Amino acid sequence: MDTSNFKFDEYLIKSKLKALNSPDRLTMGEEPFVNSAIAFLIIPYKDKPYDLVLIRRTKREHDKHAGEMSFPGGKVDPEFDNTYIDTAFRETEEELGIPRKKINLLGCLDDHLTPKGFIITPVVCYVVDQNQTMLKQDEEVKEIIKIPITFFANKKNYRERTYYIKKDLISVGKFNYRAPNEKKYVIFGATSHIIVNFIDSVYKAGLMTPGCRRIKCNDIRDKIVQ
């Protein structure tokens, strides 16, 4: 794999993403689903491919995603958030201690639905300083993990299974990442699917099996209990 293709190119990435309010961006928002947003956070480097910043969530009672790997983010708070971009940046500052002024917006991906009833708006952005200090909020964040984009772009690292819903082929996948310190991390569910969507949208890597789709609201509405 030619890793030079994955050096940070702001113009390229922006050209492949969509504005939050673009009519071409897939959006969802209906009962009984809960709207939320995440920061698809990039750390750019001058001399090597960029990293993605993920977190392992702290195990907490009543947290449907406790202990999982995810991007910084959370539910929309109408008191503080005018847009989903506000939500993503506010949650990043709360969870990682990165001020909003230290992050630049690149664009957005299509909304993603989770089987647990959350609609996620992915906000793609990058830190201005590659050496940006991150201070985790212990109540919500167990670990902060930086993973090279080249790991996710390598199709050999992606494991996918498919199944049918009403004659439509549905794809679910995961990544098993082994850090330099030999610690293992499983990235699955919405987090892995958002990463795949980004890589396929920007680099046309073809990670997801052709002809597959992700779940939609109608697929699971009757199974969601709030």
Number of C-alpha atoms within 10 A of each C-alpha: 7 6 14 11 12 16 17 21 12 12 9 11 19 17 11 16 19 20 15 21 11 10 9 10 15 14 17 17 13 10 11 14 19 18 22 20 27 26 29 29 26 25 22 21 14 9 9 14 18 23 23 19 21 21 22 22 24 19 16 12 8 7 11 11 15 17 17 19 25 25 26 27 25 21 18 21 15 9 6 10 15 11 14 24 23 17 24 29 27 25 23 26 21 16 23 21 16 20 14 16 10 12 20 15 17 21 19 25 24 21 20 25 24 19 16 15 20 21 24 27 29 28 28 23 23 23 19 14 12 14 10 13 10 14 14 19 17 12 11 20 21 18 15 20 16 15 18 16 21 21 17 21 23 13 14 10 15 20 14 13 11 13 11 10 9 7 7 14 16 18 19 20 19 20 21 15 17 13 12 7 6 8 8 11 15 14 21 20 18 23 23 20 23 22 20 21 19 23 20 16 15 15 15 11 15 14 21 22 14 9 9 15 14 16 18 15 21 7 12 14 15 9 10 14 9 9
